[in-house]
Amino acid sequence: MDFSSILNFGTTWVNSKVMMGFFSGMLAQREMLYTSIIWMLLVTYAAAGYVAVHSVDAGVNSAKGFYLVYGDNSSVGNNLMIYELIFVILFLGWSLIKVILVTLFASQVWDAVDARLAEAAEGHTGLEEPMSWWLTMKTMTLTTLIGIMMMVGGYCMGDVVDEIVDWFNNYEDKTDDEGTNNGTRDPDGTATTEDLIYHAVIGIYSMFVFDSMAFGSYIFGFEFLNLSEDNLECDLESADLTIYNDAFAIGDLIVDKKSCLENIQKIFDIMDLNNDNILSRCEDATFQYAAGSTPEYAKKFSSIYTRAAANAICNEYGDDDVHMDDHHSHAHEHHHE
């Protein structure tokens, strides 16, 4: 029985549900961040595995590279196995280090996301945005950068490792060949030494170039990852908070998705202090402060909203649910007088 059509249908259905979840707002910033972390782990592990498999495949050969062929020709040629082993260890070490680095970075990002969500939950009023979109996209850019650079670096490393490592196997019957200079045969080991130096320089330098892409992305990621601090400048203490009284009264009318869609734009109009049809982070933070949040909390967990984004908030209510959320009533009970 051919299951391909069933699997294709299942994949299409899952993808459509996930994408619709993101577009509708049911799957939001935190889900996107967790997804990007898992994606970064998967592609990095795959890249590391790709290099490791090619390294072992090129280093272990049942038909070539035997000591009985290259041995006893020169002291340099007799160590051909050692040189090959060094390169195999270097490539396998590259894979191991990248697995360790991406696991550490992914764990750090995941812990930072969890810590931020926990902090937002402690001061929950229902109006906060635990993870703003700009912070989400910044963090996703870092994880995507690392993932892509690992794919590029891993693919390049895996392709060249065949030539770099397998060269030693193909050189097994050439360790006793020497060049001549004006009819005089070079001393034993001269050709092997010259070829080895040339090959080693190219191999190590190519490894350095490819690794600089991957390792550079980790340096960039660790340097700019920051989910705990916020530098929003907004004077909340001097704001006139009485202008939000009508917004809280309207908020009490919201009990389901239908009433939310009927009233959310009225609240938007009150919050839009400069009437530019976009709620800035400062306008959102001021409203949160009026609802009872501390200035620090309101600034840190504020976000930018368009009118469409405001409507998307109503998706938190099920079509048939009543009082699914206590966002506005909870905020009204604790707003500043």
C-alpha positions as a Markdown table, in Angstrom:
| # | Residue | x | y | z |
|---|---|---|---|---|
| 1 | Met | 0.0 | 0.0 | 0.0 |
| 2 | Asp | 1.3 | 3.4 | -1.0 |
| 3 | Phe | 1.2 | 5.8 | 2.0 |
| 4 | Ser | 2.8 | 8.7 | 0.2 |
| 5 | Ser | -0.6 | 10.4 | -0.6 |
| 6 | Ile | -1.7 | 10.0 | 3.0 |
| 7 | Leu | 1.5 | 11.4 | 4.4 |
| 8 | Asn | 1.4 | 14.3 | 1.9 |
| 9 | Phe | -2.1 | 15.1 | 2.9 |
| 10 | Gly | -1.1 | 15.0 | 6.6 |
| 11 | Thr | 1.9 | 17.2 | 6.0 |
| 12 | Thr | -0.2 | 19.7 | 4.1 |
| 13 | Trp | -2.9 | 19.7 | 6.8 |
| 14 | Val | -0.5 | 20.2 | 9.6 |
| 15 | Asn | 1.4 | 23.0 | 7.8 |
| 16 | Ser | -1.9 | 24.8 | 7.0 |
| 17 | Lys | -3.0 | 24.6 | 10.6 |
| 18 | Val | 0.3 | 25.9 | 11.9 |
| 19 | Met | 0.5 | 28.8 | 9.4 |
| 20 | Met | -3.1 | 29.7 | 10.1 |
| 21 | Gly | -2.3 | 29.7 | 13.8 |
| 22 | Phe | 0.5 | 32.2 | 13.2 |
| 23 | Phe | -1.6 | 34.4 | 10.9 |
| 24 | Ser | -4.7 | 34.3 | 13.2 |
| 25 | Gly | -2.7 | 35.1 | 16.4 |
| 26 | Met | -3.4 | 31.9 | 18.2 |
| 27 | Leu | 0.2 | 30.9 | 17.7 |
| 28 | Ala | 2.1 | 34.0 | 18.5 |
| 29 | Gln | 5.6 | 35.2 | 19.5 |
| 30 | Arg | 6.5 | 32.6 | 22.0 |
| 31 | Glu | 5.6 | 29.8 | 19.7 |
| 32 | Met | 7.6 | 31.3 | 16.9 |
| 33 | Leu | 10.6 | 31.7 | 19.2 |
| 34 | Tyr | 10.4 | 28.1 | 20.4 |
| 35 | Thr | 10.0 | 26.9 | 16.8 |
| 36 | Ser | 13.1 | 28.9 | 15.7 |
| 37 | Ile | 15.1 | 27.4 | 18.5 |
| 38 | Ile | 14.2 | 23.9 | 17.6 |
| 39 | Trp | 14.9 | 24.6 | 13.9 |
| 40 | Met | 18.3 | 25.9 | 14.7 |
| 41 | Leu | 19.1 | 22.8 | 16.8 |
| 42 | Leu | 17.9 | 20.5 | 14.0 |
| 43 | Val | 19.8 | 22.1 | 11.1 |
| 44 | Thr | 23.0 | 22.3 | 13.3 |
| 45 | Tyr | 22.8 | 18.7 | 14.4 |
| 46 | Ala | 22.2 | 17.7 | 10.8 |
| 47 | Ala | 25.2 | 19.8 | 9.6 |
| 48 | Ala | 27.4 | 18.3 | 12.3 |
| 49 | Gly | 26.3 | 14.8 | 11.4 |
| 50 | Tyr | 26.9 | 15.5 | 7.7 |
| 51 | Val | 30.5 | 16.5 | 8.4 |
| 52 | Ala | 31.0 | 13.5 | 10.8 |
| 53 | Val | 29.7 | 11.0 | 8.3 |
| 54 | His | 31.9 | 12.2 | 5.5 |
| 55 | Ser | 34.9 | 12.3 | 7.8 |
| 56 | Val | 34.5 | 8.7 | 8.9 |
| 57 | Asp | 33.6 | 7.6 | 5.4 |
| 58 | Ala | 36.8 | 9.2 | 4.0 |
| 59 | Gly | 39.0 | 8.1 | 6.9 |
| 60 | Val | 37.9 | 4.4 | 7.0 |
| 61 | Asn | 38.6 | 2.6 | 3.8 |
| 62 | Ser | 38.7 | -1.2 | 3.4 |
| 63 | Ala | 40.5 | -1.1 | 0.1 |
| 64 | Lys | 43.2 | 1.7 | 0.4 |
| 65 | Gly | 45.5 | 3.2 | 3.0 |
| 66 | Phe | 47.2 | 0.1 | 4.4 |
| 67 | Tyr | 50.5 | 0.4 | 6.1 |
| 68 | Leu | 51.9 | -2.7 | 4.3 |
| 69 | Val | 51.8 | -0.5 | 1.1 |
| 70 | Tyr | 53.2 | 2.8 | 2.3 |
| 71 | Gly | 55.4 | 1.5 | 5.2 |
| 72 | Asp | 59.2 | 1.2 | 5.2 |
| 73 | Asn | 59.8 | 3.8 | 2.5 |
| 74 | Ser | 60.7 | 6.9 | 4.6 |
| 75 | Ser | 60.3 | 8.1 | 8.1 |
| 76 | Val | 57.8 | 10.8 | 6.9 |
| 77 | Gly | 55.8 | 8.3 | 4.7 |
| 78 | Asn | 55.7 | 5.8 | 7.5 |
| 79 | Asn | 53.5 | 8.2 | 9.5 |
| 80 | Leu | 50.9 | 8.7 | 6.8 |
| 81 | Met | 48.3 | 7.1 | 9.1 |
| 82 | Ile | 49.0 | 9.7 | 11.9 |
| 83 | Tyr | 48.6 | 12.6 | 9.5 |
| 84 | Glu | 45.3 | 11.3 | 8.3 |
| 85 | Leu | 44.1 | 10.6 | 11.8 |
| 86 | Ile | 44.9 | 14.2 | 12.8 |
| 87 | Phe | 42.6 | 15.5 | 10.0 |
| 88 | Val | 39.8 | 13.1 | 10.8 |
| 89 | Ile | 40.0 | 14.2 | 14.5 |
| 90 | Leu | 39.9 | 17.9 | 13.4 |
| 91 | Phe | 36.8 | 17.4 | 11.3 |
| 92 | Leu | 35.1 | 15.3 | 13.9 |
| 93 | Gly | 36.1 | 17.9 | 16.5 |
| 94 | Trp | 34.4 | 20.6 | 14.4 |
| 95 | Ser | 31.2 | 18.6 | 14.5 |
| 96 | Leu | 31.4 | 18.0 | 18.3 |
| 97 | Ile | 32.2 | 21.7 | 19.1 |
| 98 | Lys | 29.3 | 22.9 | 17.0 |
| 99 | Val | 26.9 | 20.5 | 18.7 |
| 100 | Ile | 28.1 | 21.8 | 22.1 |
| 101 | Leu | 27.8 | 25.5 | 21.0 |
| 102 | Val | 24.4 | 25.2 | 19.5 |
| 103 | Thr | 23.1 | 23.3 | 22.5 |
| 104 | Leu | 24.4 | 25.9 | 24.9 |
| 105 | Phe | 23.1 | 28.8 | 22.8 |
| 106 | Ala | 19.7 | 27.2 | 22.4 |
| 107 | Ser | 19.4 | 26.5 | 26.1 |
| 108 | Gln | 20.3 | 30.1 | 26.9 |
| 109 | Val | 17.7 | 31.4 | 24.5 |
| 110 | Trp | 15.1 | 29.0 | 25.8 |
| 111 | Asp | 15.8 | 29.8 | 29.4 |
| 112 | Ala | 15.7 | 33.6 | 28.6 |
| 113 | Val | 12.3 | 33.2 | 26.9 |
| 114 | Asp | 10.9 | 31.2 | 29.9 |
| 115 | Ala | 12.3 | 33.7 | 32.4 |
| 116 | Arg | 10.7 | 36.6 | 30.5 |
| 117 | Leu | 7.3 | 34.8 | 30.3 |
| 118 | Ala | 7.5 | 34.0 | 34.0 |
| 119 | Glu | 8.3 | 37.6 | 34.9 |
| 120 | Ala | 5.3 | 38.8 | 32.8 |
| 121 | Ala | 3.1 | 36.3 | 34.5 |
| 122 | Glu | 4.0 | 37.6 | 37.9 |
| 123 | Gly | 2.6 | 41.1 | 37.2 |
| 124 | His | -0.2 | 39.8 | 34.9 |
| 125 | Thr | -3.0 | 42.3 | 34.3 |
| 126 | Gly | -4.1 | 40.9 | 30.9 |
| 127 | Leu | -2.8 | 43.9 | 29.0 |
| 128 | Glu | 0.9 | 43.1 | 28.8 |
| 129 | Glu | 2.7 | 41.7 | 25.8 |
| 130 | Pro | 5.2 | 39.2 | 27.3 |
| 131 | Met | 7.2 | 39.0 | 24.1 |
| 132 | Ser | 7.0 | 42.0 | 21.7 |
| 133 | Trp | 7.2 | 41.4 | 18.0 |
| 134 | Trp | 10.4 | 43.4 | 17.5 |
| 135 | Leu | 12.1 | 41.4 | 20.2 |
| 136 | Thr | 10.8 | 38.2 | 18.8 |
| 137 | Met | 12.1 | 39.0 | 15.3 |
| 138 | Lys | 15.5 | 40.1 | 16.7 |
| 139 | Thr | 15.9 | 36.8 | 18.5 |
| 140 | Met | 14.6 | 34.8 | 15.6 |
| 141 | Thr | 17.1 | 36.6 | 13.3 |
| 142 | Leu | 20.0 | 35.4 | 15.6 |
| 143 | Thr | 18.8 | 31.8 | 15.6 |
| 144 | Thr | 18.2 | 31.9 | 11.9 |
| 145 | Leu | 21.6 | 33.3 | 11.2 |
| 146 | Ile | 23.3 | 30.5 | 13.2 |
| 147 | Gly | 21.1 | 27.9 | 11.5 |
| 148 | Ile | 21.9 | 29.1 | 8.0 |
| 149 | Met | 25.6 | 29.6 | 8.7 |
| 150 | Met | 25.8 | 26.1 | 10.1 |
| 151 | Met | 24.1 | 24.7 | 7.0 |
| 152 | Val | 26.5 | 26.5 | 4.7 |
| 153 | Gly | 29.5 | 25.7 | 6.8 |
| 154 | Gly | 28.5 | 22.1 | 7.3 |
| 155 | Tyr | 27.8 | 21.5 | 3.6 |
| 156 | Cys | 31.1 | 23.1 | 2.6 |
| 157 | Met | 33.1 | 21.1 | 5.2 |
| 158 | Gly | 31.4 | 17.9 | 4.3 |
| 159 | Asp | 32.1 | 18.3 | 0.6 |
| 160 | Val | 35.8 | 19.1 | 1.0 |
| 161 | Val | 36.5 | 16.5 | 3.7 |
| 162 | Asp | 36.3 | 13.8 | 1.1 |
| 163 | Glu | 39.2 | 15.3 | -0.9 |
| 164 | Ile | 41.3 | 16.3 | 2.2 |
| 165 | Val | 41.1 | 13.1 | 4.1 |
| 166 | Asp | 40.8 | 10.5 | 1.3 |
| 167 | Trp | 44.0 | 12.0 | -0.2 |
| 168 | Phe | 46.0 | 10.1 | 2.3 |
| 169 | Asn | 44.5 | 6.8 | 1.2 |
| 170 | Asn | 45.3 | 7.5 | -2.4 |
| 171 | Tyr | 48.8 | 8.5 | -1.5 |
| 172 | Glu | 49.6 | 5.1 | 0.0 |
| 173 | Asp | 51.5 | 3.8 | -3.1 |
| 174 | Lys | 53.4 | 7.0 | -3.7 |
| 175 | Thr | 55.5 | 7.3 | -0.6 |
| 176 | Asp | 58.4 | 5.6 | -2.3 |
| 177 | Asp | 58.3 | 7.9 | -5.4 |
| 178 | Glu | 60.8 | 10.7 | -5.4 |
| 179 | Gly | 61.6 | 13.5 | -7.8 |
| 180 | Thr | 64.9 | 14.2 | -9.5 |
| 181 | Asn | 67.0 | 17.4 | -9.6 |
| 182 | Asn | 69.4 | 17.5 | -12.5 |
| 183 | Gly | 69.4 | 13.8 | -12.7 |
| 184 | Thr | 69.9 | 13.3 | -9.0 |
| 185 | Arg | 67.2 | 11.5 | -7.1 |
| 186 | Asp | 65.9 | 13.4 | -4.0 |
| 187 | Pro | 66.4 | 11.8 | -0.6 |
| 188 | Asp | 63.7 | 9.4 | 0.6 |
| 189 | Gly | 60.7 | 11.3 | 2.0 |
| 190 | Thr | 61.2 | 14.6 | 0.1 |
| 191 | Ala | 58.2 | 14.2 | -2.1 |
| 192 | Thr | 56.0 | 13.1 | 0.8 |
| 193 | Thr | 57.1 | 16.1 | 2.9 |
| 194 | Glu | 56.4 | 18.6 | 0.1 |
| 195 | Asp | 53.1 | 17.1 | -0.8 |
| 196 | Leu | 52.0 | 16.8 | 2.8 |
| 197 | Ile | 52.9 | 20.5 | 3.5 |
| 198 | Tyr | 50.9 | 21.7 | 0.5 |
| 199 | His | 48.0 | 19.5 | 1.3 |
| 200 | Ala | 47.9 | 20.3 | 5.0 |
| 201 | Val | 48.1 | 24.1 | 4.4 |
| 202 | Ile | 45.1 | 23.9 | 2.0 |
| 203 | Gly | 43.1 | 21.6 | 4.3 |
| 204 | Ile | 43.7 | 23.6 | 7.5 |
| 205 | Tyr | 43.1 | 27.0 | 5.9 |
| 206 | Ser | 39.9 | 25.8 | 4.2 |
| 207 | Met | 38.7 | 24.5 | 7.6 |
| 208 | Phe | 39.5 | 27.9 | 9.1 |
| 209 | Val | 37.6 | 29.8 | 6.5 |
| 210 | Phe | 34.5 | 27.6 | 6.7 |
| 211 | Asp | 34.6 | 27.5 | 10.5 |
| 212 | Ser | 34.9 | 31.3 | 10.6 |
| 213 | Met | 31.4 | 31.6 | 9.1 |
| 214 | Ala | 29.8 | 29.2 | 11.6 |
| 215 | Phe | 31.8 | 30.4 | 14.7 |
| 216 | Gly | 31.3 | 34.0 | 13.8 |
| 217 | Ser | 27.5 | 33.5 | 13.9 |
| 218 | Tyr | 27.8 | 32.2 | 17.4 |
| 219 | Ile | 29.9 | 35.1 | 18.5 |
| 220 | Phe | 27.3 | 37.5 | 17.0 |
| 221 | Gly | 24.4 | 35.5 | 18.6 |
| 222 | Phe | 25.9 | 35.5 | 22.1 |
| 223 | Glu | 26.9 | 39.1 | 21.8 |
| 224 | Phe | 23.4 | 40.5 | 20.9 |
| 225 | Leu | 21.1 | 38.0 | 22.6 |
| 226 | Asn | 19.2 | 40.0 | 25.2 |
| 227 | Leu | 15.7 | 39.2 | 26.4 |
| 228 | Ser | 15.8 | 40.6 | 29.9 |
| 229 | Glu | 16.5 | 44.4 | 29.5 |
| 230 | Asp | 14.5 | 47.1 | 27.9 |
| 231 | Asn | 15.5 | 50.7 | 27.2 |
| 232 | Leu | 12.1 | 52.2 | 26.3 |
| 233 | Glu | 12.1 | 55.9 | 27.2 |
| 234 | Cys | 8.6 | 57.0 | 28.2 |
| 235 | Asp | 7.5 | 59.4 | 31.0 |
| 236 | Leu | 4.6 | 57.5 | 32.6 |
| 237 | Glu | 4.4 | 59.2 | 35.9 |
| 238 | Ser | 3.4 | 62.6 | 34.5 |
| 239 | Ala | 0.8 | 61.2 | 32.1 |
| 240 | Asp | -2.9 | 62.1 | 32.6 |
| 241 | Leu | -4.4 | 58.7 | 33.4 |
| 242 | Thr | -8.0 | 59.9 | 33.7 |
| 243 | Ile | -8.4 | 59.8 | 29.9 |
| 244 | Tyr | -8.5 | 56.0 | 30.1 |
| 245 | Asn | -11.6 | 55.8 | 32.4 |
| 246 | Asp | -13.8 | 55.5 | 29.3 |
| 247 | Ala | -11.6 | 52.7 | 28.0 |
| 248 | Phe | -11.9 | 50.7 | 31.1 |
| 249 | Ala | -15.7 | 51.2 | 31.1 |
| 250 | Ile | -15.8 | 49.9 | 27.5 |
| 251 | Gly | -13.6 | 47.0 | 28.4 |
| 252 | Asp | -16.2 | 45.8 | 30.9 |
| 253 | Leu | -18.6 | 45.3 | 28.0 |
| 254 | Ile | -16.2 | 42.8 | 26.4 |
| 255 | Val | -17.3 | 39.2 | 27.3 |
| 256 | Asp | -16.8 | 37.3 | 24.1 |
| 257 | Lys | -15.3 | 37.5 | 20.7 |
| 258 | Lys | -18.4 | 39.3 | 19.2 |
| 259 | Ser | -18.4 | 42.0 | 21.8 |
| 260 | Cys | -14.6 | 42.3 | 21.6 |
| 261 | Leu | -14.7 | 43.0 | 17.9 |
| 262 | Glu | -17.5 | 45.6 | 18.5 |
| 263 | Asn | -15.6 | 47.5 | 21.1 |
| 264 | Ile | -11.8 | 47.0 | 20.7 |
| 265 | Gln | -11.5 | 49.8 | 18.1 |
| 266 | Lys | -13.2 | 52.2 | 20.5 |
| 267 | Ile | -10.5 | 51.4 | 23.1 |
| 268 | Phe | -7.9 | 51.7 | 20.4 |
| 269 | Asp | -9.1 | 55.3 | 19.6 |
| 270 | Ile | -8.7 | 56.3 | 23.2 |
| 271 | Met | -5.2 | 54.8 | 23.5 |
| 272 | Asp | -4.1 | 56.4 | 20.2 |
| 273 | Leu | -3.1 | 59.7 | 21.8 |
| 274 | Asn | -1.5 | 61.2 | 18.6 |
| 275 | Asn | -4.2 | 59.8 | 16.3 |
| 276 | Asp | -1.8 | 58.2 | 13.9 |
| 277 | Asn | -3.7 | 54.9 | 13.8 |
| 278 | Ile | -0.8 | 53.0 | 15.4 |
| 279 | Leu | -0.3 | 52.4 | 19.1 |
| 280 | Ser | 3.3 | 53.1 | 20.0 |
| 281 | Arg | 5.0 | 51.2 | 22.8 |
| 282 | Cys | 4.8 | 54.3 | 24.9 |
| 283 | Glu | 1.1 | 54.7 | 24.4 |
| 284 | Asp | 0.6 | 51.0 | 25.2 |
| 285 | Ala | 2.9 | 51.3 | 28.3 |
| 286 | Thr | 0.9 | 54.4 | 29.5 |
| 287 | Phe | -2.4 | 52.4 | 29.3 |
| 288 | Gln | -0.8 | 49.5 | 31.2 |
| 289 | Tyr | 0.4 | 51.9 | 33.8 |
| 290 | Ala | -3.1 | 53.4 | 34.1 |
| 291 | Ala | -4.4 | 49.8 | 34.5 |
| 292 | Gly | -2.2 | 49.2 | 37.6 |
| 293 | Ser | 1.2 | 48.0 | 36.3 |
| 294 | Thr | 4.4 | 49.4 | 37.6 |
| 295 | Pro | 6.3 | 51.8 | 35.3 |
| 296 | Glu | 9.1 | 49.3 | 34.8 |
| 297 | Tyr | 6.7 | 46.5 | 34.1 |
| 298 | Ala | 4.6 | 48.5 | 31.7 |
| 299 | Lys | 7.6 | 49.7 | 29.7 |
| 300 | Lys | 9.2 | 46.2 | 29.5 |
| 301 | Phe | 6.0 | 44.4 | 28.4 |
| 302 | Ser | 4.6 | 47.0 | 26.0 |
| 303 | Ser | 4.3 | 46.5 | 22.3 |
| 304 | Ile | 3.3 | 48.2 | 19.0 |
| 305 | Tyr | -0.2 | 47.7 | 17.8 |
| 306 | Thr | -2.0 | 48.4 | 14.5 |
| 307 | Arg | -5.7 | 48.3 | 14.2 |
| 308 | Ala | -5.5 | 44.9 | 12.7 |
| 309 | Ala | -3.3 | 43.7 | 15.5 |
| 310 | Ala | -5.8 | 45.0 | 18.0 |
| 311 | Asn | -8.6 | 43.0 | 16.3 |
| 312 | Ala | -6.4 | 39.9 | 16.5 |
| 313 | Ile | -6.5 | 40.2 | 20.3 |
| 314 | Cys | -10.2 | 39.1 | 20.0 |
| 315 | Asn | -9.0 | 35.7 | 18.7 |
| 316 | Glu | -8.2 | 34.9 | 22.3 |
| 317 | Tyr | -11.9 | 34.4 | 22.7 |
| 318 | Gly | -13.5 | 31.3 | 21.2 |
| 319 | Asp | -16.5 | 31.9 | 18.9 |
| 320 | Asp | -18.9 | 30.4 | 21.5 |
| 321 | Asp | -17.0 | 31.2 | 24.7 |
| 322 | Val | -18.3 | 33.8 | 27.2 |
| 323 | His | -16.0 | 35.4 | 29.7 |
| 324 | Met | -13.1 | 33.3 | 28.4 |
| 325 | Asp | -10.7 | 36.1 | 29.5 |
| 326 | Asp | -10.8 | 38.6 | 32.4 |
| 327 | His | -8.3 | 41.0 | 30.8 |
| 328 | His | -10.3 | 44.2 | 30.9 |
| 329 | Ser | -12.3 | 43.6 | 34.1 |
| 330 | His | -9.1 | 42.6 | 35.9 |
| 331 | Ala | -7.4 | 45.7 | 34.7 |
| 332 | His | -10.3 | 47.9 | 35.6 |
| 333 | Glu | -10.3 | 46.7 | 39.2 |
| 334 | His | -6.7 | 47.7 | 39.6 |
| 335 | His | -6.3 | 50.9 | 37.5 |
| 336 | His | -4.7 | 54.0 | 39.0 |
| 337 | Glu | -7.0 | 56.7 | 40.2 |
